[in-house]
Amino acid sequence: MASEKIVSCEAENLENGKVKLTIKVGAERFREGLQYAYGRNKQYFNIPGFRKGKAPRKLIEQSYGRDVFHEEALNFVLPDAYEAALEKHALEPVYKPEIEPGEINETDGIVVFATVQTRPTAEIQDYYGLTFPKNDFDATEEDIQNALRAEQEKNSRQVSSNDPAKIGDVVTINFKGFIDGEPFEGGAGEDHDLKLGSGQFIPGFEDQLVGKIPGDDVHVNVNFPDEYHHEEFAGKAAVFEVEILDVKTHELPEINDEFAEDVSEFDSLAEWRDDLAKKITENKKLNTENKKRSHLTKKLIALSKAEIPEEMYLARLDDMMYEFSQQLAMRGIELESYMRFTQMSEEMLRASWRKQAEIDVNGAVALEAVAKKENISVSAEDFEKRIAEISNKEGDELKNFVDGINPMRRKELERSMRCEKAMDIVAEKAVATDDEQYEVEINENEEDI
């Protein structure tokens, strides 16, 4: 039990939903932390007469100070003690605690003060009958044609052409750039394939190659943007000598029964079109339902009244940063490399996500208020079923996994499930209208958002 990790814990309610915990950890547990810290760090101390890592702890403390291991010992005992304190007082903090060490000694143990920000509660009324835009889910002929053209483009092939280059064609070029009549580093290339209209080169460069044919020599005049990523080139005029080696255009296959048989599981274009229509309709339904729920969430935010602490936004931004780094990692990209390449800092990323973080947080608080008014609960069976869905575990393995979930993590999951059920109720009671638009203005009165 987590409560065995502390001797006592007192809670003091402060202003604005903050709680100050006074956590006392016994001497025996603190000595365990000291021994842990000594074991991890003893090889780093030089004590005359002893090989590295062999000096007794007491001699190291005499030479380097009695508190030499205190910080790491505190880091060892604090997580369990903090969790036990939260469990004892049934607290759900929304962000990292503010930690302030108190008395620390091997005889009496330690005292730590932890100030936490607790979850706010919202008041909400009149959430039945909210309106949202009515939509037609059926696939249109335009939808089907767009899908067919996309597949046609995907199966196109590039062929050399003597026709004038146009947007979308790929030109193979040699180029050499000059600033004030002098070549500059990175301004030359050979046998370079450039898709016109891709925006790969400086603005205006690709436009001046439109209409050219293989064998043409072109002088391209451009200006580097004022905020170019290489500051030494920013705002400067440049001239590029460009030789057109080849022009490749897309040759599109004809959309017919043969094409349908080649790229799909169907023997005829008619069958393939019917399948595309079904899939497009399903996707439109899903996308519309997601937009509907996002729309209703913003309306709930406008209806709810709550004082949202800044810590909740910071916590959501932390989660978004982690989620983004994981998405990059799945593509084999490190976050630091991404920021260096895009010239984005962590602060800039967080600022760009701030509005969405506010919507996420305020929406969750509003839905919690709905869940409370609707007396929504999550049964053990519901929880186990959800864990089975996301873990792909079953039987005893599932039961052991569920039993091992951290209590705080379990509360987070259960809260999320209650919010989902609350949104189901709001969405079921909502009304579709022809004149509703998807943009919802959120009241920013007081400090709610």
C-alpha positions, 0 to 999 in steps of 0.5 A, a space after each residue: 500500500 502506498 500509505 505505508 510510505 509515509 508516517 503522516 500527512 496533513 493537508 491545508 486548503 489554500 486559495 484558488 484550489 491549491 492544497 499544501 501537503 505536509 508529508 512526513 517520512 520516517 527515519 527507516 525509509 529515509 535511511 533506505 534512500 540514503 543507502 540507495 543514493 550511496 550505492 549509485 554514487 560511491 564510485 565518484 568519490 575519492 577517499 585516501 586509502 580506498 579504491 573508488 567505490 569502496 569507501 564507507 558511506 560515513 567516511 564520504 559524509 565526513 569528507 564531503 558533508 553530512 548532506 551529500 546524499 540527501 538530495 538523491 535520497 529525497 528523490 528516491 523516497 518522495 515519489 511514493 510518499 507523494 502518491 500516498 499523500 494524494 491517495 490519503 486525501 483523495 486529491 487529483 492534482 492537475 500539474 507537477 507539485 511545487 516541492 519545498 524540503 523541510 527538516 531532514 535528518 537520519 534520526 527523525 526522517 524528513 518533512 516535505 511540503 508539496 503544494 498542488 493545484 486541484 481540479 476545478 469544478 464547473 457549473 453548467 445548465 441548458 445543454 440539452 437541445 444544442 444545435 449543430 449544422 445539418 449535413 448530407 452524408 451521401 457521396 456526390 458525383 464530384 466526390 467519386 470523380 475526385 477519388 478516381 482522379 486521385 487514383 489516376 494521379 497515383 498511377 500516372 507515369 512521367 514521360 519526357 516531352 518536348 512541349 512547353 513546361 507547365 505547372 505540375 511538370 517536372 523539369 530537370 535542370 542545371 543551375 548556378 546562382 549569383 549575388 552581385 555577380 558572384 556565385 554563392 554557396 549552395 546556389 548551384 546544382 546539376 541534373 536537379 529534378 524540380 516539380 513546377 508549382 511545388 514551392 521547392 525553390 525561392 518564390 518566383 523561380 519556378 514561375 519563370 521556367 513555365 513555358 520553357 522546353 528542353 535546350 532552353 537557357 533561362 536567366 531567372 531573377 529573384 529576391 530572397 525573402 526578407 526572413 530567409 533562413 540563411 540571414 546572409 541572403 535575406 532580402 538580396 537579389 539573385 540571378 540564376 543561370 538555368 539550363 533546361 535538360 528535360 521536361 517530364 509530364 504526367 501520362 494518366 491512365 484512362 479510367 475504364 474497366 481495365 484500370 479498375 481491375 488493375 488498381 482495385 479488387 473489382 472487375 468493372 468500373 461500375 462496381 468500383 464506383 459503387 464501393 468508392 461511394 460507400 467508403 466516401 459516405 462512411 468517411 463523411 459520416 465519421 468526419 461530420 460526427 467528429 466536427 459535430 462533437 467539436 462544435 458541441 464542445 465549444 458550445 458547452 465551453 461557452 455555457 460553463 462557468 469555471 475558473 481554470 488554473 493556468 497549470 491545467 493549460 501547462 499540463 495539456 501543452 506538456 502532453 501535446 509536446 510529448 504526443 508530437 515528439 512520439 509522432 515524429 519518432 514514428 517517422 524516424 525524426 527526433 524533436 530536436 532535429 525537427 526544431 532545428 530544421 524548421 527553426 522552431 523553438 519549444 516555446 513557439 510550438 507551445 504558443 501555436 498549440 495554446 488555443 487548442 490546449 485551452 479548448 481541450 481543457 475547458 471542454 473536458 471541465 465542461 463535460 465533467 460538469 455534465 457527467 456530474 449532473 447526469 450522475 454518470 459513473 464507470 463500472 469495473 466492467 466498463 473499465 476492464 472492457 476499455 483496457 481490453 480494447 486498448 491493450 489487446 489483453 484478455 483473461 488473467 493477463 488482462 486482470 493482472 494488467 488492470 490490477 497493476 494500473 497506477 491509481 492516479 492513472 486509473 482515475 484519469 482514464 475513468 474521468 475520460 470515459 465519463 466525459 465520453 459518456 457525457 458527450 454521447 448524451 449531449 450529442 444525442 440531445 442535440 438538434 441539426 439545423 440548416 442555418 447553423 455554421 461550424 464556427 462557434 465563438 467562445 465567450 472569453 469573459 472572466 478568465 475561463 479561457 
